[in-house]
């Protein structure tokens, strides 16, 4: 029921995903009077779908506290999360209120042992193909160990999504030198260099490395990551505006565009935000995918596809194993000085 368009985008998006993955099944939570007419237009999807009715929905402008107070246990968002918690669904996809979704997810699903905060991981197009950036806005601020847990979860996601055996991981910083950056970032870098975790730690990366694809996973705290995300989206729109304006400047520009149309089509495909729609809340005891609220059916299908692939490639167990290894490593590291004294 969330997003800018509700069922008119969510249901057709699921129909597209159903065509791609015939073994998928769907549970729709929300107002059946609004969902049913749209679902009936897609009989193949309707045949593998159920609707669970509730007329309570979290509004896009609700504060997280309001959503928890009025929508807990009765809203479509909460009921969908409970389906994941109960094992009735492998994942939940929502285009609704991001703050409310994060708050409800954390309360309903709880955190995986070893993770204190959820991180919102985004798929990021780059020169090499695609990468992962996290956190892009789930929580503001982080300490060194939280950044390392983000690295563990992002690395697991890269293995599950891209099929890379040893993804490279970098910490976003203002320079690549070890003496640069805030203290908690330098401390996180030291932990990643010295830990026994099987992580291919690259080192510090800068903002331009995100687009270059220098590493497979870029780790930062949510304030920095959200600014990077919005800046990149704004730059893409600015570039598209400049291109359109340039092509309209005169007859020669229009003729040149016709000759270069193939290249422009490739560029448009590469920059299409719908292709990389869908952020993943990592660190929860269940998989939650956040779709952009203003996307269209193709974009919503991309978010569903992302969840499908991560579920099929055992993301949750990969994250759990990584966090368990990190926790044991930290206990061993903290205990070692006492062992030296007692020897």
C-alpha positions as CSV (number, residue, x, y, z in Angstrom):
1,X,0.0,0.0,0.0
2,X,3.1,2.3,0.3
3,X,5.0,4.3,-2.2
4,X,3.6,7.0,-4.5
5,X,1.3,4.7,-6.4
6,X,0.4,1.7,-4.2
7,X,-1.0,-1.4,-5.8
8,X,-1.1,0.1,-9.3
9,X,2.7,-0.3,-9.3
10,X,3.3,-3.0,-6.8
11,X,1.1,-5.6,-8.5
12,X,2.3,-5.1,-12.1
13,X,5.8,-5.1,-10.8
14,X,5.2,-8.5,-9.2
15,X,3.7,-9.7,-12.4
16,X,7.0,-8.9,-14.2
17,X,9.0,-10.7,-11.5
18,X,6.7,-13.7,-11.8
19,X,7.4,-14.0,-15.5
20,X,11.2,-14.0,-14.7
21,X,10.9,-16.5,-11.8
22,X,8.0,-18.9,-12.4
23,X,8.7,-20.7,-9.1
24,X,7.9,-17.5,-7.0
25,X,4.7,-17.0,-5.0
26,X,3.3,-13.8,-3.6
27,X,1.5,-12.6,-0.5
28,X,-0.1,-9.2,-0.8
29,X,-1.0,-7.3,2.4
30,X,-3.4,-4.4,2.3
31,X,-6.8,-3.2,1.2
32,X,-8.3,-6.0,-0.9
33,X,-10.8,-3.7,-2.6
34,X,-7.8,-1.8,-4.1
35,X,-5.5,-4.8,-4.7
36,X,-8.0,-7.3,-6.2
37,X,-9.0,-5.3,-9.3
38,X,-5.4,-4.8,-10.3
39,X,-4.4,-8.4,-9.5
40,X,-7.3,-9.7,-11.6
41,X,-5.7,-8.1,-14.7
42,X,-2.7,-10.5,-14.2
43,X,-4.2,-14.0,-14.1
44,X,-0.9,-15.8,-14.1
45,X,0.2,-13.8,-11.0
46,X,-3.3,-14.1,-9.4
47,X,-3.0,-17.9,-9.6
48,X,0.1,-18.0,-7.4
49,X,-1.0,-15.1,-5.0
50,X,-2.9,-14.5,-1.8
51,X,-4.3,-11.3,-0.4
52,X,-4.5,-10.7,3.3
53,X,-6.8,-7.8,4.0
54,X,-6.2,-4.9,6.3
55,X,-7.4,-1.4,5.8
56,X,-4.6,0.1,8.0
57,X,-1.6,1.3,6.1
58,X,1.5,3.4,7.2
59,X,1.4,6.7,5.4
60,X,4.4,8.1,3.6
61,X,4.6,11.1,5.9
62,X,4.2,9.2,9.2
63,X,7.0,9.5,11.7
64,X,8.4,6.1,12.8
65,X,7.0,6.6,16.3
66,X,3.5,7.3,14.8
67,X,3.7,4.2,12.6
68,X,4.7,2.0,15.6
69,X,1.9,3.5,17.7
70,X,-0.9,3.2,15.2
71,X,0.2,0.5,12.8
72,X,1.9,-2.1,15.0
73,X,0.3,-5.5,14.6
74,X,-2.5,-4.2,12.3
75,X,-0.9,-2.4,9.4
76,X,0.0,-4.0,6.1
77,X,3.7,-3.2,6.7
78,X,3.7,-5.0,10.1
79,X,1.7,-8.0,8.9
80,X,4.1,-8.5,6.0
81,X,7.0,-8.4,8.4
82,X,5.3,-11.0,10.6
83,X,4.9,-13.3,7.6
84,X,8.7,-13.2,7.2
85,X,9.2,-13.8,10.9
86,X,6.9,-16.8,10.9
87,X,8.6,-18.3,7.9
88,X,5.6,-17.9,5.6
89,X,7.6,-15.7,3.3
90,X,11.3,-15.7,2.4
91,X,11.5,-11.9,2.1
92,X,9.4,-8.7,2.2
93,X,9.4,-6.0,-0.4
94,X,8.0,-2.5,0.4
95,X,7.9,0.8,-1.4
96,X,6.6,2.5,1.8
97,X,7.9,4.9,4.4
98,X,11.6,4.1,4.9
99,X,11.9,5.3,8.5
100,X,8.8,3.3,9.6
101,X,10.0,0.3,7.7
102,X,13.3,0.3,9.4
103,X,11.8,0.8,12.9
104,X,9.1,-1.9,12.4
105,X,11.6,-4.3,10.9
106,X,14.0,-3.9,13.8
107,X,11.2,-4.3,16.4
108,X,9.4,-7.2,14.6
109,X,12.3,-9.2,13.3
110,X,15.1,-8.3,15.8
111,X,18.8,-8.1,15.0
112,X,21.0,-11.0,14.0
113,X,23.4,-11.9,16.9
114,X,26.6,-9.8,16.4
115,X,24.8,-6.9,14.7
116,X,23.8,-3.8,16.7
117,X,22.3,-1.8,13.9
118,X,20.7,-2.5,10.5
119,X,22.5,-1.1,7.4
120,X,20.8,-0.2,4.2
121,X,22.8,-1.6,1.3
122,X,22.4,-0.2,-2.2
123,X,23.3,-1.7,-5.6
124,X,25.6,0.9,-7.3
125,X,26.3,1.0,-11.0
126,X,29.9,1.6,-11.8
127,X,32.4,1.4,-14.6
128,X,33.2,-2.2,-13.9
129,X,29.5,-3.2,-13.6
130,X,27.9,-3.0,-10.2
131,X,29.0,-2.7,-6.6
132,X,27.4,-2.5,-3.1
133,X,27.5,0.6,-0.9
134,X,26.4,0.5,2.8
135,X,25.0,2.1,4.9
136,X,23.1,4.6,2.7
137,X,20.8,5.9,5.4
138,X,19.4,3.3,7.8
139,X,21.2,4.8,10.8
140,X,23.2,7.9,11.4
141,X,26.7,7.6,12.9
142,X,28.7,4.5,13.7
143,X,31.7,3.3,15.7
144,X,34.6,1.3,14.4
145,X,33.2,-2.1,15.3
146,X,29.8,-1.2,13.6
147,X,31.6,-0.3,10.4
148,X,33.4,-3.7,10.5
149,X,30.0,-5.5,10.9
150,X,28.8,-3.5,7.9
151,X,31.8,-4.8,6.0
152,X,31.1,-8.4,7.0
153,X,27.4,-8.1,5.9
154,X,28.3,-6.2,2.7
155,X,30.9,-8.8,1.8
156,X,28.4,-11.6,2.3
157,X,25.8,-9.8,0.1
158,X,28.4,-9.4,-2.7
159,X,29.1,-13.1,-2.5
160,X,25.4,-14.0,-2.6
161,X,24.5,-11.5,-5.3
162,X,27.5,-11.3,-7.7
163,X,28.9,-14.8,-7.1
164,X,32.3,-13.4,-6.3
165,X,34.3,-15.8,-4.1
166,X,36.5,-13.1,-2.4
167,X,34.9,-9.6,-2.9
168,X,37.1,-6.6,-2.2
169,X,36.0,-4.3,0.6
170,X,36.9,-0.7,1.1
171,X,36.2,2.0,3.8
172,X,35.0,5.3,2.4
173,X,37.4,8.0,3.6
174,X,38.7,11.5,2.6
175,X,42.0,9.9,1.5
176,X,43.7,6.6,1.0
177,X,46.5,7.2,3.4
178,X,46.1,5.4,6.8
179,X,46.7,8.6,8.8
180,X,43.7,10.4,7.2
181,X,40.1,10.4,8.2
182,X,38.1,10.4,11.5
183,X,39.3,8.3,14.3
184,X,36.6,5.6,14.1
185,X,37.3,5.1,10.4
186,X,41.0,4.6,11.0
187,X,40.2,2.3,13.9
188,X,37.9,0.2,11.7
189,X,40.6,0.0,9.1
190,X,43.0,-1.3,11.7
191,X,40.5,-4.0,12.8
192,X,40.0,-5.1,9.2
193,X,43.7,-5.3,8.5
194,X,44.4,-7.3,11.7
195,X,41.3,-9.5,12.0
196,X,41.3,-13.2,11.1
197,X,38.1,-12.7,9.1
198,X,38.3,-14.1,5.6
199,X,37.7,-10.7,4.1
200,X,39.6,-9.3,1.2
201,X,40.1,-5.8,2.7
202,X,41.4,-3.3,0.1
203,X,41.9,-0.3,2.4
204,X,40.5,3.2,2.3
205,X,38.7,4.4,-0.8
206,X,37.6,7.9,-1.8
207,X,34.3,9.2,-3.3
208,X,35.3,8.8,-6.9
209,X,36.2,5.2,-6.3
210,X,32.5,4.4,-5.9
211,X,31.9,5.1,-9.6
212,X,35.1,3.6,-10.7
213,X,34.3,0.3,-9.1
214,X,37.6,0.2,-7.4
215,X,36.2,-2.3,-4.8
216,X,33.1,-4.5,-4.8
217,X,31.9,-3.2,-1.4
218,X,32.1,0.3,-0.1
219,X,31.5,0.8,3.6
220,X,30.5,4.0,5.4
221,X,28.0,5.2,8.0
222,X,24.5,6.2,7.0
223,X,24.9,10.0,7.0
224,X,27.8,9.9,4.6
225,X,26.3,7.1,2.5
226,X,23.0,8.9,2.0
227,X,24.7,12.1,0.9
228,X,26.8,10.1,-1.6
229,X,23.6,8.4,-2.9
230,X,21.6,11.6,-3.4
231,X,24.6,13.4,-4.9
232,X,25.0,10.6,-7.5
233,X,21.3,10.6,-8.3
234,X,21.4,14.4,-8.7
235,X,24.5,14.2,-11.0
236,X,22.8,11.6,-13.2
237,X,19.8,13.9,-13.6
238,X,22.0,16.9,-14.3
239,X,23.9,15.0,-17.0
240,X,20.7,13.8,-18.6
241,X,19.4,17.4,-18.6
242,X,22.6,18.7,-20.2
243,X,22.4,16.0,-22.9
244,X,18.8,16.8,-23.7
245,X,19.5,20.5,-23.9
246,X,22.6,20.0,-26.1
247,X,20.7,17.8,-28.6
248,X,18.0,20.5,-29.0
249,X,20.4,23.4,-29.8
250,X,20.1,23.2,-33.5
251,X,19.8,21.1,-36.7
252,X,23.4,19.9,-36.5
253,X,22.9,18.7,-33.0
254,X,19.8,16.8,-33.9
255,X,21.6,15.2,-36.9
256,X,24.5,14.3,-34.6
257,X,22.1,12.7,-32.2
258,X,20.7,10.5,-34.9
259,X,24.2,9.2,-35.8
260,X,25.0,8.6,-32.1
261,X,21.6,7.2,-31.0
262,X,23.0,3.8,-30.3
263,X,25.5,5.2,-27.9
264,X,22.9,7.3,-26.2
265,X,20.6,4.4,-25.8
266,X,23.4,2.4,-24.2
267,X,24.1,5.3,-21.8
268,X,20.4,5.6,-21.0
269,X,20.2,1.9,-20.2
270,X,23.3,2.1,-18.0
271,X,21.9,5.2,-16.1
272,X,18.4,3.8,-15.7
273,X,17.8,4.0,-11.9
274,X,15.1,1.3,-12.2
275,X,17.7,-1.3,-13.0
276,X,19.3,-0.9,-9.6
277,X,16.2,-0.2,-7.6
278,X,16.0,-1.9,-4.2
279,X,18.0,-1.5,-1.0
280,X,18.5,-4.3,1.5
281,X,18.2,-3.9,5.3
282,X,21.1,-6.0,6.4
283,X,21.5,-7.3,10.0
284,X,17.9,-8.3,10.6
285,X,16.6,-11.8,11.4
286,X,14.8,-11.7,8.0
287,X,15.2,-10.2,4.6
288,X,13.6,-6.8,3.9
289,X,13.9,-5.0,0.6
290,X,13.2,-1.3,0.3
291,X,12.0,-0.2,-3.1
292,X,12.1,3.5,-4.1
293,X,8.6,5.0,-3.5
294,X,8.4,6.7,-6.9
295,X,9.4,3.8,-9.1
296,X,7.3,2.2,-11.8
297,X,6.5,-1.5,-12.3
298,X,9.8,-2.3,-14.0
299,X,11.7,-0.7,-11.0
300,X,9.6,-2.6,-8.5
301,X,10.2,-5.9,-10.4
302,X,14.0,-5.1,-10.0
303,X,13.5,-4.9,-6.2
304,X,11.7,-8.2,-6.1
305,X,14.4,-9.8,-8.3
306,X,17.1,-8.6,-6.0
307,X,15.3,-10.3,-3.0
308,X,14.8,-13.5,-5.0
309,X,18.5,-13.8,-5.9
310,X,19.7,-13.1,-2.4
311,X,17.2,-15.6,-0.9
312,X,18.2,-18.3,-3.4
313,X,21.9,-17.7,-2.6
314,X,21.5,-18.0,1.1
315,X,22.3,-14.5,2.2
316,X,21.0,-14.8,5.7
317,X,23.2,-17.8,6.6
318,X,26.3,-16.1,5.0
319,X,25.7,-13.0,7.1
320,X,25.2,-15.1,10.3
321,X,28.4,-17.1,9.7
322,X,30.4,-14.0,9.1
323,X,29.2,-12.1,12.2
324,X,29.8,-15.2,14.3
325,X,33.4,-15.5,13.1
326,X,33.9,-11.8,13.8
327,X,32.5,-12.0,17.3
328,X,34.8,-15.0,18.1
329,X,37.7,-13.1,16.7
330,X,37.0,-10.0,18.9
331,X,36.6,-12.2,22.0
332,X,40.0,-13.9,21.2
333,X,41.7,-10.5,20.6
334,X,40.4,-9.0,23.9
335,X,41.4,-12.1,25.8
336,X,44.9,-12.4,24.5
337,X,46.5,-9.7,26.7
338,X,45.3,-11.5,29.9
339,X,46.7,-14.8,28.6
340,X,50.1,-13.2,28.1
341,X,50.0,-11.8,31.7
342,X,49.1,-15.2,33.1
343,X,51.7,-17.2,31.1
